[in-house]
Amino acid sequence: MFSKDIGIDLGTANVLIHVKGRGVVLNEPSVVAIQSDTKRVLEVGEEARRMVGRTPGNIIAIRPLRDGVIADFEITEIMLKHFITKVGGRKWYSHPRILICAPTNITSVEKKAIREAAERSGAKEVFLEEEPKAAAIGAGMDIYQPSGNMVVDIGGGTTDVAVLSMGDIVTSSSIKVAGDRFDSSIMKYIKDKYKLLIGERTAEDIKLKIGTVYHGRKEEMDIRGRDMVSGLPQTLTIYSNEIREALWDPILAIVAAAKVVLERTPPELSADIIDRGVILTGGGAMLHGLDQLMADELKVPVLIAEDPMHCVVKGTGIMLDNLDKVSKRRLY
């Protein structure tokens, strides 16, 4: 008998789903491809992501979540229904209980939108948890003790910084600077410096393959795009130190947010953080040199979680086992 509990990390870049008793069963891009004239859905997830920037005029690849919140309600609902059906949620049982993680500072209107999208996807009950709390639990931190734990969760649309103690958030900050901003900064840098237009997927490849925010990485990569002057395709070589320059502004914004949270943290908890260090989670945590840069700037140890991409969804899985305790935090 399968449980009726599903945990969802509803991310700007990816949707991850944890089914109680089975673990993480889905990790797909938050992209939906539709026909612009008929509004018919063609592909969802990985298949739709392959179409980004490569579709004819009558097909649009949409990312329905922006900056950690729902930008297109109807498409988000379609995407959730598709993913829940794909993992068997609507086959084994008709109305699962769903636990969704969201950024710390979303408005009541945005909370309501998430709740309604989940309910219309077939949920019996919807619960909300803050992303940094789920990330900390998924990273193996014991946040229920009277001691300070600090987590920086860098996703696709938002970076959430929080200090936790006794099972709750003591102080936090959420900024709309994360993986998507990294990509757009790389696109802008190459456009301004080389007059070359590249797409989101190329920018993401650059970030993953040669991106860095710290001294030491010396790699190069050939990229292709459209020359703004001639209008023709062009290939050029870029280097890691250029990407460090391109990413400097968004990285400084994340460091500044972490400093603000530390400044607002009670002294006793600050002492704990010096002992335990700051944990980086989310896909952005894997950016080369980020842990070293933040350690230099914050003057405390900074560690990358063991599996940063899956920390939030693993945290939802642990919370699913204690969902009755979480039920007081139902999303209203």
ABEGO torsion letter per residue (X at the ends): XBBABBBBBBBAABBBBBBBGAEBABBBBBBBBBBAAAGBBABBEAAAAAABGABBAABBBBBABBGGBBABAAAAAAAAAAAAAAAGAAAABABBBBBBBBBAABBAAAAAAAAAAAAAAGBABBBBBBAAAAAAAAAGBBAABBBBBBBBBBBAABBBBBBBBGGBBABBBBBBBBAAAAAAAAAAAAAAAAGBBBBAAAAAAAAAAABBABBGBBBBBBBBBBBAAAGBBBBBBBBAAAAAAAAAAAAAAAAAAAAAAAAABBAAAAAAAAAAEBBBBEAAAABBGAAAAAAAAAGBBBBBBABAAAAAAAAAAAAAAAAAAAAAABBX
